[in-house]
C-alpha cells in the first residue's frame, strides 16, 4: 500500500485494474470447477440410481401369474394373482400370502 502511494495515483489505478481483472478470472475458474463437480456427481451417483429405479419399475410392471419371485423378506414363491398394488403368492402347497408389489425384490428362475 505504501508503495502504491509513493508511485502515484496513475500507477495505483493501473495496478488496481489489473488486480480486478485477476479476480474476475478466478470467478470463471470457480464456475468451471462447480460445473465439473456437478457433472461428476451426476454421472457417478444420480444417473446410475435412476437407471436402477427404471429397471426395478420395469420388472414390477412385468410381473404376471406364474412368475417365480423372491420377496425382500426372503420368501420364495409363485405369483397366483396380480392386483394393482399387491400380489397373491403361493409359498407352500396350501399356503398363499398377499404382499405389496413393492415387497418383491426380484424374479427367480
Phi and psi restraints in degrees (range 20) as a CNS / XPLOR table:
assign (resid 1 and name C) (resid 2 and name N)
       (resid 2 and name CA) (resid 2 and name C) 1.0 -62.9 20.0 2
assign (resid 2 and name N) (resid 2 and name CA)
       (resid 2 and name C) (resid 3 and name N) 1.0 -38.7 20.0 2
assign (resid 2 and name C) (resid 3 and name N)
       (resid 3 and name CA) (resid 3 and name C) 1.0 -63.1 20.0 2
assign (resid 3 and name N) (resid 3 and name CA)
       (resid 3 and name C) (resid 4 and name N) 1.0 -40.9 20.0 2
assign (resid 3 and name C) (resid 4 and name N)
       (resid 4 and name CA) (resid 4 and name C) 1.0 -65.7 20.0 2
assign (resid 4 and name N) (resid 4 and name CA)
       (resid 4 and name C) (resid 5 and name N) 1.0 -36.0 20.0 2
assign (resid 4 and name C) (resid 5 and name N)
       (resid 5 and name CA) (resid 5 and name C) 1.0 -67.0 20.0 2
assign (resid 5 and name N) (resid 5 and name CA)
       (resid 5 and name C) (resid 6 and name N) 1.0 -39.5 20.0 2
assign (resid 5 and name C) (resid 6 and name N)
       (resid 6 and name CA) (resid 6 and name C) 1.0 -70.1 20.0 2
assign (resid 6 and name N) (resid 6 and name CA)
       (resid 6 and name C) (resid 7 and name N) 1.0 -33.1 20.0 2
assign (resid 6 and name C) (resid 7 and name N)
       (resid 7 and name CA) (resid 7 and name C) 1.0 -75.6 20.0 2
assign (resid 7 and name N) (resid 7 and name CA)
       (resid 7 and name C) (resid 8 and name N) 1.0 -24.5 20.0 2
assign (resid 7 and name C) (resid 8 and name N)
       (resid 8 and name CA) (resid 8 and name C) 1.0 113.4 20.0 2
assign (resid 8 and name N) (resid 8 and name CA)
       (resid 8 and name C) (resid 9 and name N) 1.0 163.4 20.0 2
assign (resid 8 and name C) (resid 9 and name N)
       (resid 9 and name CA) (resid 9 and name C) 1.0 -68.2 20.0 2
assign (resid 9 and name N) (resid 9 and name CA)
       (resid 9 and name C) (resid 10 and name N) 1.0 -33.7 20.0 2
assign (resid 9 and name C) (resid 10 and name N)
       (resid 10 and name CA) (resid 10 and name C) 1.0 -64.8 20.0 2
assign (resid 10 and name N) (resid 10 and name CA)
       (resid 10 and name C) (resid 11 and name N) 1.0 -44.8 20.0 2
assign (resid 10 and name C) (resid 11 and name N)
       (resid 11 and name CA) (resid 11 and name C) 1.0 -67.7 20.0 2
assign (resid 11 and name N) (resid 11 and name CA)
       (resid 11 and name C) (resid 12 and name N) 1.0 -40.9 20.0 2
assign (resid 11 and name C) (resid 12 and name N)
       (resid 12 and name CA) (resid 12 and name C) 1.0 -63.0 20.0 2
assign (resid 12 and name N) (resid 12 and name CA)
       (resid 12 and name C) (resid 13 and name N) 1.0 -40.7 20.0 2
assign (resid 12 and name C) (resid 13 and name N)
       (resid 13 and name CA) (resid 13 and name C) 1.0 -64.7 20.0 2
assign (resid 13 and name N) (resid 13 and name CA)
       (resid 13 and name C) (resid 14 and name N) 1.0 -41.7 20.0 2
assign (resid 13 and name C) (resid 14 and name N)
       (resid 14 and name CA) (resid 14 and name C) 1.0 -65.0 20.0 2
assign (resid 14 and name N) (resid 14 and name CA)
       (resid 14 and name C) (resid 15 and name N) 1.0 -41.0 20.0 2
assign (resid 14 and name C) (resid 15 and name N)
       (resid 15 and name CA) (resid 15 and name C) 1.0 -69.4 20.0 2
assign (resid 15 and name N) (resid 15 and name CA)
       (resid 15 and name C) (resid 16 and name N) 1.0 -35.1 20.0 2
assign (resid 15 and name C) (resid 16 and name N)
       (resid 16 and name CA) (resid 16 and name C) 1.0 -65.5 20.0 2
assign (resid 16 and name N) (resid 16 and name CA)
       (resid 16 and name C) (resid 17 and name N) 1.0 -38.8 20.0 2
assign (resid 16 and name C) (resid 17 and name N)
       (resid 17 and name CA) (resid 17 and name C) 1.0 -65.2 20.0 2
assign (resid 17 and name N) (resid 17 and name CA)
       (resid 17 and name C) (resid 18 and name N) 1.0 -39.1 20.0 2
assign (resid 17 and name C) (resid 18 and name N)
       (resid 18 and name CA) (resid 18 and name C) 1.0 -65.4 20.0 2
assign (resid 18 and name N) (resid 18 and name CA)
       (resid 18 and name C) (resid 19 and name N) 1.0 -39.4 20.0 2
assign (resid 18 and name C) (resid 19 and name N)
       (resid 19 and name CA) (resid 19 and name C) 1.0 -64.6 20.0 2
assign (resid 19 and name N) (resid 19 and name CA)
       (resid 19 and name C) (resid 20 and name N) 1.0 -39.3 20.0 2
assign (resid 19 and name C) (resid 20 and name N)
       (resid 20 and name CA) (resid 20 and name C) 1.0 -66.3 20.0 2
assign (resid 20 and name N) (resid 20 and name CA)
       (resid 20 and name C) (resid 21 and name N) 1.0 -37.5 20.0 2
assign (resid 20 and name C) (resid 21 and name N)
       (resid 21 and name CA) (resid 21 and name C) 1.0 -66.0 20.0 2
assign (resid 21 and name N) (resid 21 and name CA)
       (resid 21 and name C) (resid 22 and name N) 1.0 -37.4 20.0 2
assign (resid 21 and name C) (resid 22 and name N)
       (resid 22 and name CA) (resid 22 and name C) 1.0 -66.3 20.0 2
assign (resid 22 and name N) (resid 22 and name CA)
       (resid 22 and name C) (resid 23 and name N) 1.0 -36.9 20.0 2
assign (resid 22 and name C) (resid 23 and name N)
       (resid 23 and name CA) (resid 23 and name C) 1.0 -66.9 20.0 2
assign (resid 23 and name N) (resid 23 and name CA)
       (resid 23 and name C) (resid 24 and name N) 1.0 -36.8 20.0 2
assign (resid 23 and name C) (resid 24 and name N)
       (resid 24 and name CA) (resid 24 and name C) 1.0 -63.2 20.0 2
assign (resid 24 and name N) (resid 24 and name CA)
       (resid 24 and name C) (resid 25 and name N) 1.0 -38.1 20.0 2
assign (resid 24 and name C) (resid 25 and name N)
       (resid 25 and name CA) (resid 25 and name C) 1.0 -65.8 20.0 2
assign (resid 25 and name N) (resid 25 and name CA)
       (resid 25 and name C) (resid 26 and name N) 1.0 -33.1 20.0 2
assign (resid 25 and name C) (resid 26 and name N)
       (resid 26 and name CA) (resid 26 and name C) 1.0 -67.3 20.0 2
assign (resid 26 and name N) (resid 26 and name CA)
       (resid 26 and name C) (resid 27 and name N) 1.0 -34.5 20.0 2
assign (resid 26 and name C) (resid 27 and name N)
       (resid 27 and name CA) (resid 27 and name C) 1.0 -66.7 20.0 2
assign (resid 27 and name N) (resid 27 and name CA)
       (resid 27 and name C) (resid 28 and name N) 1.0 -37.8 20.0 2
assign (resid 27 and name C) (resid 28 and name N)
       (resid 28 and name CA) (resid 28 and name C) 1.0 -67.4 20.0 2
assign (resid 28 and name N) (resid 28 and name CA)
       (resid 28 and name C) (resid 29 and name N) 1.0 -43.1 20.0 2
assign (resid 28 and name C) (resid 29 and name N)
       (resid 29 and name CA) (resid 29 and name C) 1.0 -66.6 20.0 2
assign (resid 29 and name N) (resid 29 and name CA)
       (resid 29 and name C) (resid 30 and name N) 1.0 -33.4 20.0 2
assign (resid 29 and name C) (resid 30 and name N)
       (resid 30 and name CA) (resid 30 and name C) 1.0 -66.2 20.0 2
assign (resid 30 and name N) (resid 30 and name CA)
       (resid 30 and name C) (resid 31 and name N) 1.0 -40.0 20.0 2
assign (resid 30 and name C) (resid 31 and name N)
       (resid 31 and name CA) (resid 31 and name C) 1.0 -63.9 20.0 2
assign (resid 31 and name N) (resid 31 and name CA)
       (resid 31 and name C) (resid 32 and name N) 1.0 -42.2 20.0 2
assign (resid 31 and name C) (resid 32 and name N)
       (resid 32 and name CA) (resid 32 and name C) 1.0 -63.2 20.0 2
assign (resid 32 and name N) (resid 32 and name CA)
       (resid 32 and name C) (resid 33 and name N) 1.0 -40.8 20.0 2
assign (resid 32 and name C) (resid 33 and name N)
       (resid 33 and name CA) (resid 33 and name C) 1.0 -63.7 20.0 2
assign (resid 33 and name N) (resid 33 and name CA)
       (resid 33 and name C) (resid 34 and name N) 1.0 -42.6 20.0 2
assign (resid 33 and name C) (resid 34 and name N)
       (resid 34 and name CA) (resid 34 and name C) 1.0 -63.8 20.0 2
assign (resid 34 and name N) (resid 34 and name CA)
       (resid 34 and name C) (resid 35 and name N) 1.0 -41.4 20.0 2
assign (resid 34 and name C) (resid 35 and name N)
       (resid 35 and name CA) (resid 35 and name C) 1.0 -63.9 20.0 2
assign (resid 35 and name N) (resid 35 and name CA)
       (resid 35 and name C) (resid 36 and name N) 1.0 -41.7 20.0 2
assign (resid 35 and name C) (resid 36 and name N)
       (resid 36 and name CA) (resid 36 and name C) 1.0 -64.4 20.0 2
assign (resid 36 and name N) (resid 36 and name CA)
       (resid 36 and name C) (resid 37 and name N) 1.0 -41.7 20.0 2
assign (resid 36 and name C) (resid 37 and name N)
       (resid 37 and name CA) (resid 37 and name C) 1.0 -64.5 20.0 2
assign (resid 37 and name N) (resid 37 and name CA)
       (resid 37 and name C) (resid 38 and name N) 1.0 -42.9 20.0 2
assign (resid 37 and name C) (resid 38 and name N)
       (resid 38 and name CA) (resid 38 and name C) 1.0 -63.3 20.0 2
assign (resid 38 and name N) (resid 38 and name CA)
       (resid 38 and name C) (resid 39 and name N) 1.0 -40.9 20.0 2
assign (resid 38 and name C) (resid 39 and name N)
       (resid 39 and name CA) (resid 39 and name C) 1.0 -63.1 20.0 2
assign (resid 39 and name N) (resid 39 and name CA)
       (resid 39 and name C) (resid 40 and name N) 1.0 -43.6 20.0 2
assign (resid 39 and name C) (resid 40 and name N)
       (resid 40 and name CA) (resid 40 and name C) 1.0 -62.9 20.0 2
assign (resid 40 and name N) (resid 40 and name CA)
       (resid 40 and name C) (resid 41 and name N) 1.0 -45.6 20.0 2
assign (resid 40 and name C) (resid 41 and name N)
       (resid 41 and name CA) (resid 41 and name C) 1.0 -59.2 20.0 2
assign (resid 41 and name N) (resid 41 and name CA)
       (resid 41 and name C) (resid 42 and name N) 1.0 -43.0 20.0 2
assign (resid 41 and name C) (resid 42 and name N)
       (resid 42 and name CA) (resid 42 and name C) 1.0 -63.0 20.0 2
assign (resid 42 and name N) (resid 42 and name CA)
       (resid 42 and name C) (resid 43 and name N) 1.0 -49.6 20.0 2
assign (resid 42 and name C) (resid 43 and name N)
       (resid 43 and name CA) (resid 43 and name C) 1.0 -74.2 20.0 2
assign (resid 43 and name N) (resid 43 and name CA)
       (resid 43 and name C) (resid 44 and name N) 1.0 -24.3 20.0 2
assign (resid 43 and name C) (resid 44 and name N)
       (resid 44 and name CA) (resid 44 and name C) 1.0 -94.6 20.0 2
assign (resid 44 and name N) (resid 44 and name CA)
       (resid 44 and name C) (resid 45 and name N) 1.0 -23.3 20.0 2
assign (resid 44 and name C) (resid 45 and name N)
       (resid 45 and name CA) (resid 45 and name C) 1.0 -125.1 20.0 2
assign (resid 45 and name N) (resid 45 and name CA)
       (resid 45 and name C) (resid 46 and name N) 1.0 -52.8 20.0 2
assign (resid 45 and name C) (resid 46 and name N)
       (resid 46 and name CA) (resid 46 and name C) 1.0 -71.8 20.0 2
assign (resid 46 and name N) (resid 46 and name CA)
       (resid 46 and name C) (resid 47 and name N) 1.0 -49.0 20.0 2
assign (resid 46 and name C) (resid 47 and name N)
       (resid 47 and name CA) (resid 47 and name C) 1.0 -63.7 20.0 2
assign (resid 47 and name N) (resid 47 and name CA)
       (resid 47 and name C) (resid 48 and name N) 1.0 -47.3 20.0 2
assign (resid 47 and name C) (resid 48 and name N)
       (resid 48 and name CA) (resid 48 and name C) 1.0 -61.9 20.0 2
assign (resid 48 and name N) (resid 48 and name CA)
       (resid 48 and name C) (resid 49 and name N) 1.0 -38.2 20.0 2
assign (resid 48 and name C) (resid 49 and name N)
       (resid 49 and name CA) (resid 49 and name C) 1.0 -65.6 20.0 2
assign (resid 49 and name N) (resid 49 and name CA)
       (resid 49 and name C) (resid 50 and name N) 1.0 -40.6 20.0 2
assign (resid 49 and name C) (resid 50 and name N)
       (resid 50 and name CA) (resid 50 and name C) 1.0 -63.2 20.0 2
assign (resid 50 and name N) (resid 50 and name CA)
       (resid 50 and name C) (resid 51 and name N) 1.0 -39.4 20.0 2
assign (resid 50 and name C) (resid 51 and name N)
       (resid 51 and name CA) (resid 51 and name C) 1.0 -64.7 20.0 2
assign (resid 51 and name N) (resid 51 and name CA)
       (resid 51 and name C) (resid 52 and name N) 1.0 -43.7 20.0 2
assign (resid 51 and name C) (resid 52 and name N)
       (resid 52 and name CA) (resid 52 and name C) 1.0 -62.9 20.0 2
assign (resid 52 and name N) (resid 52 and name CA)
       (resid 52 and name C) (resid 53 and name N) 1.0 -40.5 20.0 2
assign (resid 52 and name C) (resid 53 and name N)
       (resid 53 and name CA) (resid 53 and name C) 1.0 -63.2 20.0 2
assign (resid 53 and name N) (resid 53 and name CA)
       (resid 53 and name C) (resid 54 and name N) 1.0 -41.8 20.0 2
assign (resid 53 and name C) (resid 54 and name N)
       (resid 54 and name CA) (resid 54 and name C) 1.0 -65.6 20.0 2
assign (resid 54 and name N) (resid 54 and name CA)
       (resid 54 and name C) (resid 55 and name N) 1.0 -41.4 20.0 2
assign (resid 54 and name C) (resid 55 and name N)
       (resid 55 and name CA) (resid 55 and name C) 1.0 -63.2 20.0 2
assign (resid 55 and name N) (resid 55 and name CA)
       (resid 55 and name C) (resid 56 and name N) 1.0 -41.8 20.0 2
assign (resid 55 and name C) (resid 56 and name N)
       (resid 56 and name CA) (resid 56 and name C) 1.0 -65.9 20.0 2
assign (resid 56 and name N) (resid 56 and name CA)
       (resid 56 and name C) (resid 57 and name N) 1.0 -42.0 20.0 2
assign (resid 56 and name C) (resid 57 and name N)
       (resid 57 and name CA) (resid 57 and name C) 1.0 -63.9 20.0 2
assign (resid 57 and name N) (resid 57 and name CA)
       (resid 57 and name C) (resid 58 and name N) 1.0 -40.0 20.0 2
assign (resid 57 and name C) (resid 58 and name N)
       (resid 58 and name CA) (resid 58 and name C) 1.0 -63.4 20.0 2
assign (resid 58 and name N) (resid 58 and name CA)
       (resid 58 and name C) (resid 59 and name N) 1.0 -40.6 20.0 2
assign (resid 58 and name C) (resid 59 and name N)
       (resid 59 and name CA) (resid 59 and name C) 1.0 -63.9 20.0 2
assign (resid 59 and name N) (resid 59 and name CA)
       (resid 59 and name C) (resid 60 and name N) 1.0 -43.7 20.0 2
assign (resid 59 and name C) (resid 60 and name N)
       (resid 60 and name CA) (resid 60 and name C) 1.0 -66.4 20.0 2
assign (resid 60 and name N) (resid 60 and name CA)
       (resid 60 and name C) (resid 61 and name N) 1.0 -36.3 20.0 2
assign (resid 60 and name C) (resid 61 and name N)
       (resid 61 and name CA) (resid 61 and name C) 1.0 -71.0 20.0 2
assign (resid 61 and name N) (resid 61 and name CA)
       (resid 61 and name C) (resid 62 and name N) 1.0 -25.0 20.0 2
assign (resid 61 and name C) (resid 62 and name N)
       (resid 62 and name CA) (resid 62 and name C) 1.0 -91.9 20.0 2
assign (resid 62 and name N) (resid 62 and name CA)
       (resid 62 and name C) (resid 63 and name N) 1.0 2.4 20.0 2
assign (resid 62 and name C) (resid 63 and name N)
       (resid 63 and name CA) (resid 63 and name C) 1.0 -65.7 20.0 2
assign (resid 63 and name N) (resid 63 and name CA)
       (resid 63 and name C) (resid 64 and name N) 1.0 129.0 20.0 2
assign (resid 63 and name C) (resid 64 and name N)
       (resid 64 and name CA) (resid 64 and name C) 1.0 -133.9 20.0 2
assign (resid 64 and name N) (resid 64 and name CA)
       (resid 64 and name C) (resid 65 and name N) 1.0 169.4 20.0 2
assign (resid 64 and name C) (resid 65 and name N)
       (resid 65 and name CA) (resid 65 and name C) 1.0 -61.1 20.0 2
assign (resid 65 and name N) (resid 65 and name CA)
       (resid 65 and name C) (resid 66 and name N) 1.0 133.8 20.0 2
assign (resid 65 and name C) (resid 66 and name N)
       (resid 66 and name CA) (resid 66 and name C) 1.0 98.2 20.0 2
assign (resid 66 and name N) (resid 66 and name CA)
       (resid 66 and name C) (resid 67 and name N) 1.0 -14.2 20.0 2
assign (resid 66 and name C) (resid 67 and name N)
       (resid 67 and name CA) (resid 67 and name C) 1.0 -68.3 20.0 2
assign (resid 67 and name N) (resid 67 and name CA)
       (resid 67 and name C) (resid 68 and name N) 1.0 141.0 20.0 2
assign (resid 67 and name C) (resid 68 and name N)
       (resid 68 and name CA) (resid 68 and name C) 1.0 -95.7 20.0 2
assign (resid 68 and name N) (resid 68 and name CA)
       (resid 68 and name C) (resid 69 and name N) 1.0 129.2 20.0 2
assign (resid 68 and name C) (resid 69 and name N)
       (resid 69 and name CA) (resid 69 and name C) 1.0 -133.4 20.0 2
assign (resid 69 and name N) (resid 69 and name CA)
       (resid 69 and name C) (resid 70 and name N) 1.0 166.5 20.0 2
assign (resid 69 and name C) (resid 70 and name N)
       (resid 70 and name CA) (resid 70 and name C) 1.0 -127.7 20.0 2
assign (resid 70 and name N) (resid 70 and name CA)
       (resid 70 and name C) (resid 71 and name N) 1.0 137.8 20.0 2
assign (resid 70 and name C) (resid 71 and name N)
       (resid 71 and name CA) (resid 71 and name C) 1.0 -90.3 20.0 2
assign (resid 71 and name N) (resid 71 and name CA)
       (resid 71 and name C) (resid 72 and name N) 1.0 168.9 20.0 2
assign (resid 71 and name C) (resid 72 and name N)
       (resid 72 and name CA) (resid 72 and name C) 1.0 -66.6 20.0 2
assign (resid 72 and name N) (resid 72 and name CA)
       (resid 72 and name C) (resid 73 and name N) 1.0 -20.4 20.0 2
assign (resid 72 and name C) (resid 73 and name N)
       (resid 73 and name CA) (resid 73 and name C) 1.0 -84.4 20.0 2
assign (resid 73 and name N) (resid 73 and name CA)
       (resid 73 and name C) (resid 74 and name N) 1.0 -4.9 20.0 2
assign (resid 73 and name C) (resid 74 and name N)
       (resid 74 and name CA) (resid 74 and name C) 1.0 95.1 20.0 2
assign (resid 74 and name N) (resid 74 and name CA)
       (resid 74 and name C) (resid 75 and name N) 1.0 8.5 20.0 2
assign (resid 74 and name C) (resid 75 and name N)
       (resid 75 and name CA) (resid 75 and name C) 1.0 -83.5 20.0 2
assign (resid 75 and name N) (resid 75 and name CA)
       (resid 75 and name C) (resid 76 and name N) 1.0 131.3 20.0 2
assign (resid 75 and name C) (resid 76 and name N)
       (resid 76 and name CA) (resid 76 and name C) 1.0 -100.2 20.0 2
assign (resid 76 and name N) (resid 76 and name CA)
       (resid 76 and name C) (resid 77 and name N) 1.0 137.5 20.0 2
assign (resid 76 and name C) (resid 77 and name N)
       (resid 77 and name CA) (resid 77 and name C) 1.0 -165.2 20.0 2
assign (resid 77 and name N) (resid 77 and name CA)
       (resid 77 and name C) (resid 78 and name N) 1.0 -179.1 20.0 2
assign (resid 77 and name C) (resid 78 and name N)
       (resid 78 and name CA) (resid 78 and name C) 1.0 -119.8 20.0 2
assign (resid 78 and name N) (resid 78 and name CA)
       (resid 78 and name C) (resid 79 and name N) 1.0 133.9 20.0 2
assign (resid 78 and name C) (resid 79 and name N)
       (resid 79 and name CA) (resid 79 and name C) 1.0 -70.2 20.0 2
assign (resid 79 and name N) (resid 79 and name CA)
       (resid 79 and name C) (resid 80 and name N) 1.0 127.6 20.0 2
assign (resid 79 and name C) (resid 80 and name N)
       (resid 80 and name CA) (resid 80 and name C) 1.0 -103.5 20.0 2
assign (resid 80 and name N) (resid 80 and name CA)
       (resid 80 and name C) (resid 81 and name N) 1.0 -32.1 20.0 2
assign (resid 80 and name C) (resid 81 and name N)
       (resid 81 and name CA) (resid 81 and name C) 1.0 -151.4 20.0 2
assign (resid 81 and name N) (resid 81 and name CA)
       (resid 81 and name C) (resid 82 and name N) 1.0 143.1 20.0 2
assign (resid 81 and name C) (resid 82 and name N)
       (resid 82 and name CA) (resid 82 and name C) 1.0 -119.5 20.0 2
assign (resid 82 and name N) (resid 82 and name CA)
       (resid 82 and name C) (resid 83 and name N) 1.0 126.3 20.0 2
assign (resid 82 and name C) (resid 83 and name N)
       (resid 83 and name CA) (resid 83 and name C) 1.0 -115.6 20.0 2
assign (resid 83 and name N) (resid 83 and name CA)
       (resid 83 and name C) (resid 84 and name N) 1.0 -177.8 20.0 2
assign (resid 83 and name C) (resid 84 and name N)
       (resid 84 and name CA) (resid 84 and name C) 1.0 -58.5 20.0 2
assign (resid 84 and name N) (resid 84 and name CA)
       (resid 84 and name C) (resid 85 and name N) 1.0 -52.4 20.0 2
assign (resid 84 and name C) (resid 85 and name N)
       (resid 85 and name CA) (resid 85 and name C) 1.0 -120.3 20.0 2
assign (resid 85 and name N) (resid 85 and name CA)
       (resid 85 and name C) (resid 86 and name N) 1.0 6.5 20.0 2
assign (resid 85 and name C) (resid 86 and name N)
       (resid 86 and name CA) (resid 86 and name C) 1.0 -145.7 20.0 2
assign (resid 86 and name N) (resid 86 and name CA)
       (resid 86 and name C) (resid 87 and name N) 1.0 164.7 20.0 2
assign (resid 86 and name C) (resid 87 and name N)
       (resid 87 and name CA) (resid 87 and name C) 1.0 -132.3 20.0 2
assign (resid 87 and name N) (resid 87 and name CA)
       (resid 87 and name C) (resid 88 and name N) 1.0 151.8 20.0 2
assign (resid 87 and name C) (resid 88 and name N)
       (resid 88 and name CA) (resid 88 and name C) 1.0 -106.9 20.0 2
assign (resid 88 and name N) (resid 88 and name CA)
       (resid 88 and name C) (resid 89 and name N) 1.0 121.5 20.0 2
assign (resid 88 and name C) (resid 89 and name N)
       (resid 89 and name CA) (resid 89 and name C) 1.0 -116.5 20.0 2
assign (resid 89 and name N) (resid 89 and name CA)
       (resid 89 and name C) (resid 90 and name N) 1.0 133.9 20.0 2
assign (resid 89 and name C) (resid 90 and name N)
       (resid 90 and name CA) (resid 90 and name C) 1.0 -92.3 20.0 2
assign (resid 90 and name N) (resid 90 and name CA)
       (resid 90 and name C) (resid 91 and name N) 1.0 117.1 20.0 2
assign (resid 90 and name C) (resid 91 and name N)
       (resid 91 and name CA) (resid 91 and name C) 1.0 -106.8 20.0 2
assign (resid 91 and name N) (resid 91 and name CA)
       (resid 91 and name C) (resid 92 and name N) 1.0 -10.6 20.0 2
assign (resid 91 and name C) (resid 92 and name N)
       (resid 92 and name CA) (resid 92 and name C) 1.0 -149.2 20.0 2
assign (resid 92 and name N) (resid 92 and name CA)
       (resid 92 and name C) (resid 93 and name N) 1.0 175.5 20.0 2
assign (resid 92 and name C) (resid 93 and name N)
       (resid 93 and name CA) (resid 93 and name C) 1.0 -53.2 20.0 2
assign (resid 93 and name N) (resid 93 and name CA)
       (resid 93 and name C) (resid 94 and name N) 1.0 -46.6 20.0 2
assign (resid 93 and name C) (resid 94 and name N)
       (resid 94 and name CA) (resid 94 and name C) 1.0 -121.1 20.0 2
assign (resid 94 and name N) (resid 94 and name CA)
       (resid 94 and name C) (resid 95 and name N) 1.0 28.1 20.0 2
assign (resid 94 and name C) (resid 95 and name N)
       (resid 95 and name CA) (resid 95 and name C) 1.0 -129.4 20.0 2
assign (resid 95 and name N) (resid 95 and name CA)
       (resid 95 and name C) (resid 96 and name N) 1.0 117.6 20.0 2
assign (resid 95 and name C) (resid 96 and name N)
       (resid 96 and name CA) (resid 96 and name C) 1.0 -116.5 20.0 2
assign (resid 96 and name N) (resid 96 and name CA)
       (resid 96 and name C) (resid 97 and name N) 1.0 141.8 20.0 2
assign (resid 96 and name C) (resid 97 and name N)
       (resid 97 and name CA) (resid 97 and name C) 1.0 -127.7 20.0 2
assign (resid 97 and name N) (resid 97 and name CA)
       (resid 97 and name C) (resid 98 and name N) 1.0 138.5 20.0 2
assign (resid 97 and name C) (resid 98 and name N)
       (resid 98 and name CA) (resid 98 and name C) 1.0 -99.0 20.0 2
assign (resid 98 and name N) (resid 98 and name CA)
       (resid 98 and name C) (resid 99 and name N) 1.0 124.9 20.0 2
assign (resid 98 and name C) (resid 99 and name N)
       (resid 99 and name CA) (resid 99 and name C) 1.0 -131.0 20.0 2
assign (resid 99 and name N) (resid 99 and name CA)
       (resid 99 and name C) (resid 100 and name N) 1.0 159.4 20.0 2
assign (resid 99 and name C) (resid 100 and name N)
       (resid 100 and name CA) (resid 100 and name C) 1.0 -73.0 20.0 2
assign (resid 100 and name N) (resid 100 and name CA)
       (resid 100 and name C) (resid 101 and name N) 1.0 148.5 20.0 2
assign (resid 100 and name C) (resid 101 and name N)
       (resid 101 and name CA) (resid 101 and name C) 1.0 -60.1 20.0 2
assign (resid 101 and name N) (resid 101 and name CA)
       (resid 101 and name C) (resid 102 and name N) 1.0 -32.5 20.0 2
assign (resid 101 and name C) (resid 102 and name N)
       (resid 102 and name CA) (resid 102 and name C) 1.0 -69.3 20.0 2
assign (resid 102 and name N) (resid 102 and name CA)
       (resid 102 and name C) (resid 103 and name N) 1.0 -13.0 20.0 2
assign (resid 102 and name C) (resid 103 and name N)
       (resid 103 and name CA) (resid 103 and name C) 1.0 -82.6 20.0 2
assign (resid 103 and name N) (resid 103 and name CA)
       (resid 103 and name C) (resid 104 and name N) 1.0 -2.9 20.0 2
assign (resid 103 and name C) (resid 104 and name N)
       (resid 104 and name CA) (resid 104 and name C) 1.0 -86.5 20.0 2
assign (resid 104 and name N) (resid 104 and name CA)
       (resid 104 and name C) (resid 105 and name N) 1.0 123.6 20.0 2
assign (resid 104 and name C) (resid 105 and name N)
       (resid 105 and name CA) (resid 105 and name C) 1.0 -92.0 20.0 2
assign (resid 105 and name N) (resid 105 and name CA)
       (resid 105 and name C) (resid 106 and name N) 1.0 -23.2 20.0 2
assign (resid 105 and name C) (resid 106 and name N)
       (resid 106 and name CA) (resid 106 and name C) 1.0 174.3 20.0 2
assign (resid 106 and name N) (resid 106 and name CA)
       (resid 106 and name C) (resid 107 and name N) 1.0 168.6 20.0 2
assign (resid 106 and name C) (resid 107 and name N)
       (resid 107 and name CA) (resid 107 and name C) 1.0 -87.4 20.0 2
assign (resid 107 and name N) (resid 107 and name CA)
       (resid 107 and name C) (resid 108 and name N) 1.0 156.9 20.0 2
assign (resid 107 and name C) (resid 108 and name N)
       (resid 108 and name CA) (resid 108 and name C) 1.0 -131.9 20.0 2
assign (resid 108 and name N) (resid 108 and name CA)
       (resid 108 and name C) (resid 109 and name N) 1.0 160.4 20.0 2
